C-alpha cells in the first residue's frame, strides 16, 4: 500500500514560471539580491532584472539623501541619465512617490513639469511608473520605471512591483549596514595600529631612563658609597633593584606585544632540532639542580614560525623550573599529532597546579599560587596563548594524577610559508 502520510514534490523553477510568473520573478530577484552586499551591484543588478522580466525600456534607482530633501540617481539601465540625476521631494512623480509612499503611474504627456515631460519624450518614453522603496517603515528611495509603449496595468501588476520594491529596499538596508560595519572595522584597525605604535614607543622610551637610573645608582654606590651611611646605601640599592624591575617588566611587555603583532615567518622545522636546542639552552641549570630533561627521538618536520615555537616551549620549561619546587626531578618533552594539529607537550613532576587554576594561568598578569616570592610579570603564559592563536591553535594545561602538570600547545597543520 502506498504511503499517503506526506506529499513530496520536486521543486522546479521552470514549472513555477509556468504556474505563477509573478512568484517566479520574485524568486529570481530574491536570489540575485542575496548574492551580494555591495550597494552598486545590488542597484545595477536589480535595475537590469526589472528590464529582463518586464516590458520596460529603462529603470532608474534613486536613493534618499541623508537630509531627506532630495533623491539622487544611484543606478540606471536602458537610458542616458542626463538631466535626471537629482529629484527634489517636492518635484515630479518620483518625489511625490517618496513623499506620499505611494505607487504612481502616469503618461509622460500628462506630467505637470513640462520641461521634464519634454526631456522624457525626447528619450522615447510614454509611460512612467514610480515604486517607493520602503524598508522597515523607512523610505530609502524610489524605483523609476519607463516604457516607450503603453502597458496594461492592473492590481496584480502593481502588487508585484511593490513586493519587488520591498525586496530591493531590504537589500539596500543590508548593504548600508554592511558598509557601516566595514567602516567601523577600518576605524578599529586604525585605532589598533595607533595603540600598538603608542605601546612600542612608550615601552621603548621607558626602558632608556630605567637603564640610566640603574646605572647611575650603581655608579653612586661605587664612587660615593663610602660617604653614605647604611640608610643612604640602602636607598641606592632600592633604586637599583626597582629600576632593574622596570627594565625587566618593559622587556616582557614588549615580548607580549610582539607576540600579538610581529609578522610570522612560517617555515619547515625539524622537531628534533628544536628539542635539542632547548636541552642545550637549559643544560647548566638542569645539571646544577640534577633535573632530567627527557626528549623523544623524532625526525618529524612541521610548518611554523621557529621563534614562536621555540619561545612557547622555552616558556613551558622555564615555568617548570621556576614553579616546580625543590623536589622537581624530571621534565619531559612530547609530541603527537591528529588530523588537524601538531600537539607539543611539556610535563614535569613538580608541585603542579590545581585543575580549577589551569585555565586562569594563561590570562594576562595571572600568576600561579605557587609563584609567591618568585620573580615574574605574569605575562609568560599569556604570550604563549597569543602565539598559539596566531598559529591557528590553542594552549591548555592538565594537572598530573598525583603531582606535576602538563602544558600543551596545538598548532594548525594548515600553516603555509610565503
C-alpha positions as CSV (number, residue, x, y, z in Angstrom):
1,X,0.0,0.0,0.0
2,X,1.4,3.4,-0.9
3,X,2.3,5.7,2.0
4,X,-0.1,8.7,1.9
5,X,1.1,10.4,5.1
6,X,3.0,13.1,3.2
7,X,3.3,14.8,-0.2
8,X,6.7,15.0,-1.9
9,X,7.1,17.4,-4.9
10,X,10.4,18.2,-6.5
11,X,10.9,22.0,-6.8
12,X,11.4,23.3,-10.3
13,X,11.9,27.0,-11.2
14,X,10.7,26.2,-14.8
15,X,7.5,24.7,-13.5
16,X,7.0,27.6,-11.1
17,X,7.3,30.0,-14.1
18,X,4.6,28.2,-15.9
19,X,2.3,28.1,-12.9
20,X,2.9,31.5,-11.4
21,X,5.0,34.0,-13.3
22,X,4.9,36.6,-10.5
23,X,6.3,34.3,-7.9
24,X,8.9,33.1,-10.4
25,X,10.1,36.7,-10.9
26,X,10.1,37.3,-7.1
27,X,12.2,34.2,-6.6
28,X,14.7,35.1,-9.3
29,X,15.2,38.7,-8.0
30,X,15.3,37.5,-4.4
31,X,18.1,35.0,-5.3
32,X,20.0,37.8,-7.0
33,X,19.7,40.3,-4.2
34,X,21.0,37.7,-1.7
35,X,24.1,37.2,-3.8
36,X,25.9,40.4,-2.9
37,X,26.2,43.0,-0.2
38,X,27.7,45.7,-2.4
39,X,25.3,48.6,-2.9
40,X,26.3,49.3,-6.5
41,X,26.0,45.6,-7.5
42,X,22.5,45.4,-5.9
43,X,21.1,48.6,-7.5
44,X,22.5,48.0,-11.0
45,X,21.7,44.3,-10.9
46,X,18.1,44.9,-9.7
47,X,17.6,47.5,-12.5
48,X,18.8,45.0,-15.0
49,X,16.5,42.3,-13.6
50,X,13.5,44.7,-14.0
51,X,14.2,45.1,-17.7
52,X,14.8,41.4,-18.1
53,X,11.4,40.4,-16.6
54,X,9.1,43.3,-17.6
55,X,8.3,45.3,-20.8
56,X,10.2,48.3,-19.5
57,X,12.8,50.2,-21.6
58,X,14.5,51.9,-18.7
59,X,14.9,51.6,-14.9
60,X,16.4,54.2,-12.6
61,X,17.2,53.7,-8.9
62,X,17.1,56.8,-6.7
63,X,18.3,56.8,-3.1
64,X,17.2,59.3,-0.4
65,X,19.9,61.6,0.8
66,X,20.7,61.9,4.5
67,X,18.8,65.2,4.8
68,X,15.7,63.6,3.4
69,X,15.2,66.5,1.0
70,X,16.1,65.0,-2.4
71,X,16.7,61.8,-4.2
72,X,19.9,61.1,-6.1
73,X,20.3,58.7,-9.1
74,X,22.4,55.7,-8.0
75,X,21.8,53.2,-10.8
76,X,20.4,53.3,-14.3
77,X,19.7,50.8,-17.0
78,X,18.3,51.3,-20.5
79,X,18.7,55.1,-20.9
80,X,21.1,58.0,-20.7
81,X,20.5,59.5,-17.3
82,X,21.5,63.0,-18.4
83,X,19.2,65.6,-16.8
84,X,17.7,63.1,-14.4
85,X,20.5,62.9,-11.8
86,X,18.6,64.6,-8.9
87,X,14.9,64.9,-7.9
88,X,13.6,67.1,-5.1
89,X,10.9,65.6,-2.8
90,X,8.6,68.4,-3.8
91,X,9.1,67.9,-7.6
92,X,7.7,65.4,-10.1
93,X,6.2,62.0,-9.8
94,X,9.4,60.5,-8.3
95,X,9.5,63.0,-5.5
96,X,5.8,62.5,-4.9
97,X,6.1,58.7,-4.7
98,X,8.7,59.1,-2.0
99,X,6.8,61.8,-0.2
100,X,3.4,60.0,-0.2
101,X,4.8,56.5,0.0
102,X,2.6,55.6,-3.0
103,X,2.9,53.7,-6.2
104,X,2.5,56.2,-9.1
105,X,1.9,55.6,-12.8
106,X,1.5,58.4,-15.3
107,X,1.6,59.2,-19.0
108,X,4.6,61.4,-19.8
109,X,2.4,63.7,-21.9
110,X,0.3,64.5,-18.8
111,X,3.2,65.5,-16.5
112,X,2.8,68.9,-14.9
113,X,6.5,69.6,-15.2
114,X,6.6,70.3,-19.0
115,X,10.4,70.7,-19.0
116,X,10.7,67.2,-17.5
117,X,8.0,65.9,-19.9
118,X,9.9,67.2,-22.9
119,X,13.1,65.6,-21.6
120,X,11.5,62.2,-21.2
121,X,9.7,62.4,-24.5
122,X,13.0,63.0,-26.3
123,X,14.2,59.8,-24.6
124,X,11.3,58.0,-26.2
125,X,9.2,57.3,-23.1
126,X,5.4,57.4,-22.9
127,X,4.7,55.8,-19.5
128,X,6.5,56.4,-16.2
129,X,6.0,54.3,-13.1
130,X,7.4,55.1,-9.6
131,X,7.7,52.5,-6.9
132,X,8.6,53.8,-3.4
133,X,11.4,51.7,-1.9
134,X,10.3,51.2,1.7
135,X,12.1,49.0,4.3
136,X,11.1,48.8,8.0
137,X,8.8,51.8,7.6
138,X,11.6,54.0,6.1
139,X,11.6,55.3,2.5
140,X,15.1,54.6,1.3
141,X,14.5,55.6,-2.3
142,X,12.4,55.2,-5.5
143,X,12.5,52.8,-8.4
144,X,11.6,54.7,-11.6
145,X,10.4,52.6,-14.5
146,X,9.9,53.9,-18.0
147,X,8.4,52.4,-21.2
148,X,8.2,53.6,-24.8
149,X,4.8,52.0,-25.2
150,X,1.6,51.8,-23.3
151,X,1.5,49.0,-20.7
152,X,-1.5,47.1,-19.3
153,X,-1.6,47.9,-15.6
154,X,-3.7,46.0,-13.1
155,X,-3.7,45.5,-9.3
156,X,-1.8,42.2,-9.7
157,X,1.0,44.0,-11.6
158,X,1.1,46.8,-9.0
159,X,1.3,44.4,-6.1
160,X,4.1,42.5,-7.8
161,X,6.1,45.7,-8.4
162,X,5.6,46.8,-4.8
163,X,6.7,43.5,-3.4
164,X,9.8,43.6,-5.6
165,X,10.4,47.2,-4.4
166,X,10.3,46.0,-0.8
167,X,12.8,43.3,-1.5
168,X,15.2,45.8,-3.1
169,X,14.7,48.1,-0.1
170,X,15.7,45.4,2.4
171,X,18.8,44.6,0.3
172,X,19.7,48.3,0.3
173,X,19.4,48.5,4.1
174,X,21.5,45.4,4.4
175,X,24.2,46.9,2.1
176,X,24.2,50.0,4.2
177,X,24.7,48.0,7.3
178,X,27.5,46.1,5.7
179,X,29.2,49.3,4.6
180,X,28.9,50.7,8.1
181,X,30.5,47.5,9.6
182,X,33.4,47.8,7.1
183,X,33.9,51.4,8.1
184,X,33.9,50.6,11.8
185,X,36.3,47.7,11.1
186,X,38.7,50.1,9.3
187,X,38.4,52.6,12.2
188,X,39.1,49.8,14.7
189,X,42.1,48.6,12.7
190,X,43.4,52.2,12.6
191,X,42.9,52.6,16.3
192,X,44.6,49.2,16.9
193,X,47.7,50.3,14.9
194,X,47.8,53.6,16.8
195,X,47.7,51.8,20.2
196,X,50.4,49.3,19.1
197,X,52.6,52.2,17.9
198,X,52.0,54.0,21.2
199,X,52.8,50.8,23.2
200,X,56.1,50.3,21.3
201,X,57.1,53.9,21.7
202,X,56.1,54.1,25.4
203,X,57.9,50.9,26.4
204,X,61.0,51.9,24.3
205,X,61.0,55.4,26.0
206,X,60.6,53.9,29.4
207,X,63.4,51.4,29.0
208,X,66.1,54.1,28.4
209,X,65.5,56.1,31.6
210,X,65.2,53.0,33.7
211,X,68.5,51.7,32.4
212,X,70.1,55.1,33.1
213,X,68.7,55.2,36.7
214,X,70.0,51.6,37.2
215,X,73.5,52.6,36.0
216,X,73.6,55.9,38.0
217,X,72.6,54.1,41.2
218,X,75.4,51.5,40.8
219,X,77.9,54.3,40.0
220,X,76.7,56.2,43.0
221,X,77.3,53.3,45.4
222,X,80.7,52.5,43.7
223,X,82.1,56.1,43.9
224,X,80.3,57.6,46.8
225,X,79.2,54.7,48.9
226,X,81.9,55.4,51.4
227,X,80.4,58.8,52.0
228,X,76.9,57.4,52.7
229,X,75.6,55.8,55.9
230,X,73.9,52.4,55.8
231,X,70.5,54.1,55.2
232,X,71.8,56.0,52.2
233,X,73.4,52.9,50.7
234,X,70.1,51.1,51.3
235,X,68.2,53.8,49.4
236,X,70.7,53.4,46.4
237,X,70.2,49.6,46.4
238,X,66.4,50.0,46.4
239,X,66.7,52.4,43.4
240,X,68.9,49.9,41.6
241,X,66.6,47.0,42.2
242,X,63.4,49.0,41.3
243,X,64.9,50.3,38.0
244,X,66.0,46.7,37.2
245,X,62.5,45.5,37.7
246,X,61.2,48.3,35.4
247,X,63.6,47.2,32.6
248,X,62.5,43.6,33.1
249,X,58.8,44.5,33.0
250,X,59.2,46.6,29.9
251,X,61.0,43.8,28.1
252,X,58.3,41.3,29.0
253,X,55.5,43.6,27.9
254,X,57.4,44.2,24.6
255,X,57.6,40.4,24.1
256,X,53.8,40.2,24.7
257,X,53.0,43.0,22.2
258,X,55.3,41.4,19.7
259,X,53.6,38.0,20.2
260,X,50.3,39.6,19.1
261,X,51.5,41.7,16.1
262,X,55.0,40.7,14.9
263,X,54.9,39.0,11.5
264,X,55.3,35.2,11.5
265,X,57.9,33.6,9.3
266,X,56.3,30.2,8.5
267,X,59.0,27.7,7.5
268,X,59.7,23.9,7.7
269,X,61.1,23.0,11.1
270,X,62.6,19.7,12.4
271,X,61.1,19.0,15.8
272,X,64.2,17.1,16.9
273,X,66.4,20.1,16.3
274,X,64.1,22.4,18.4
275,X,64.1,19.9,21.3
276,X,67.9,19.6,21.2
277,X,68.3,23.4,21.2
278,X,66.1,23.6,24.4
279,X,68.1,20.9,26.1
280,X,71.4,22.7,25.4
281,X,70.0,26.1,26.5
282,X,68.9,24.8,29.9
283,X,71.7,22.3,30.4
284,X,73.6,24.2,33.0
285,X,70.5,24.8,35.2
286,X,69.4,21.2,34.7
287,X,72.8,19.9,35.7
288,X,73.2,22.1,38.8
289,X,69.7,21.1,40.1
290,X,70.1,17.4,38.9
291,X,66.9,17.5,36.8
292,X,66.5,15.2,33.8
293,X,65.1,16.7,30.6
294,X,63.7,13.8,28.6
295,X,63.1,14.2,24.9
296,X,61.7,11.8,22.3
297,X,63.8,11.0,19.3
298,X,61.9,12.5,16.3
299,X,62.6,13.4,12.7
300,X,59.2,14.9,12.1
301,X,59.0,18.2,10.0
302,X,56.3,20.8,10.7
303,X,55.5,24.2,9.3
304,X,55.6,27.0,11.9
305,X,57.4,30.1,13.0
306,X,60.7,29.0,14.6
307,X,61.0,31.9,17.0
308,X,57.4,31.4,18.2
309,X,57.5,27.6,18.8
310,X,60.9,27.9,20.5
311,X,59.6,30.7,22.7
312,X,56.5,28.6,23.7
313,X,58.4,25.5,24.6
314,X,61.1,27.6,26.4
315,X,58.4,29.2,28.4
316,X,57.0,25.9,29.4
317,X,60.4,24.5,30.5
318,X,61.2,27.8,32.3
319,X,57.8,27.6,34.1
320,X,58.6,24.1,35.3
321,X,62.0,25.1,36.6
322,X,60.5,28.2,38.3
323,X,57.5,26.8,39.9
324,X,58.2,23.0,40.1
325,X,59.6,23.3,43.6
326,X,62.7,21.8,45.3
327,X,61.6,18.2,44.6
328,X,61.4,18.7,40.8
329,X,63.4,15.9,39.2
330,X,62.1,15.4,35.7
331,X,60.8,17.5,32.7
332,X,59.5,15.6,29.7
333,X,59.1,17.0,26.2
334,X,56.4,15.3,24.0
335,X,54.9,15.5,20.5
336,X,51.9,13.9,18.9
337,X,49.5,14.8,16.0
338,X,46.0,14.4,15.0
339,X,44.2,15.2,11.7
340,X,44.3,19.0,12.1
341,X,47.0,19.8,14.7
342,X,50.6,19.3,15.8
343,X,50.5,19.0,19.6
344,X,53.5,19.6,21.8
345,X,53.6,19.0,25.5
346,X,55.9,19.7,28.4
347,X,55.4,17.7,31.6
348,X,57.0,17.9,35.0
349,X,56.8,16.1,38.3
350,X,56.9,19.2,40.4
351,X,54.4,20.9,42.7
352,X,51.8,21.3,39.9
353,X,48.6,23.3,39.7
354,X,45.0,22.5,40.7
355,X,42.6,21.8,37.9
356,X,40.4,24.9,38.6
357,X,43.5,27.1,38.1
358,X,44.6,25.6,34.8
359,X,42.6,28.0,32.6
360,X,43.3,31.1,34.7
361,X,47.1,30.8,34.4
362,X,47.0,31.8,30.7
363,X,45.4,35.2,31.4
364,X,47.4,38.4,31.3
365,X,49.1,39.2,34.7
366,X,47.7,35.9,36.2
367,X,50.2,34.0,38.2
368,X,50.1,30.6,39.9
369,X,49.6,30.5,43.7
370,X,52.8,28.6,43.9
371,X,54.7,31.5,42.4
372,X,54.7,33.7,45.6
373,X,58.2,35.0,46.2
374,X,59.3,34.1,42.7
375,X,60.2,36.9,40.2
376,X,57.9,37.2,37.3
377,X,55.5,39.5,35.5
378,X,52.6,37.2,34.9
379,X,52.9,37.5,31.1
380,X,54.8,34.4,30.1
381,X,51.8,32.1,29.6
382,X,49.8,34.9,28.1
383,X,52.5,35.3,25.4
384,X,52.2,31.5,24.8
385,X,48.4,31.8,24.4
386,X,48.8,34.6,21.8
387,X,51.4,32.7,19.8
388,X,49.2,29.6,19.7
389,X,46.2,31.6,18.5
390,X,48.3,33.2,15.7
391,X,49.3,29.6,14.7
392,X,45.6,28.6,14.4
393,X,45.7,26.6,17.6
394,X,45.3,26.8,21.4
395,X,47.1,26.1,24.7
396,X,45.9,24.3,27.8
397,X,47.2,22.6,30.9
398,X,46.3,19.4,32.8
399,X,47.4,18.6,36.4
400,X,49.2,15.3,36.9
401,X,47.4,12.4,38.6
402,X,49.4,12.9,41.9
403,X,51.8,15.7,41.2
404,X,53.2,17.9,38.5
405,X,51.5,19.4,35.4
406,X,51.5,19.1,31.7
407,X,51.3,22.1,29.3
408,X,50.0,21.5,25.8
409,X,50.2,23.7,22.7
410,X,48.4,22.7,19.4
411,X,49.2,24.5,16.1
412,X,47.4,24.1,12.9
413,X,48.7,21.8,10.1
414,X,47.4,24.3,7.5
415,X,50.1,26.9,8.0
416,X,51.9,27.8,4.9
417,X,55.0,29.9,4.3
418,X,55.2,32.8,1.8
